[in-house]
Amino acid sequence: VVKTGDLVKQGDSVGRVGFSGDALFPHVHYALLAGAEISRSEGIPAYFTRFRRLLGGKAIDVKLGSLDSGDIVESTVQYPQEAGQPTIPRRPPLH
């Protein structure tokens, strides 16, 4: 997990998903800035790979794209099951 001022590159873990306050869904807060000083740095876009954007009753698979505040998404990456870990069932795609 990164901290303020850390430099990140593609593939780095930047946070953990969880609940805070009155959240109904697990989520993560993040901001990407061009520098370490919040008041002097511009925001830069973040792009994610291999995710599914859920829109009402539809699901759209995205190979590369950005997220907007409030987007509901899930990963489409298939991770090998680690020894001793329960298998997490995947919800079938919405149509």
JOHU-V609093 format. One record per backbone hydrogen bond with DSSP energy under -0.5 kcal/mol. NH is the residue of the N-H (numbers start at 1). CO is the residue of the C=O. Records with the same first field share a line. If there is no record, write none. Layout:
# JOHU-V609093
NH = CO + CO
This chain:
# JOHU-V609093
6 = 3
12 = 9
18 = 27
23 = 20
27 = 18
33 = 31
34 = 42
38 = 36
40 = 37
41 = 37 + 38
44 = 32
48 = 65
50 = 63
51 = 62
52 = 74
53 = 60
54 = 52 + 72
55 = 53 + 58
58 = 55
59 = 94
60 = 53
61 = 59
62 = 51
65 = 48
71 = 68
72 = 54
73 = 71
74 = 52
76 = 50
77 = 50
79 = 77
85 = 82
89 = 87
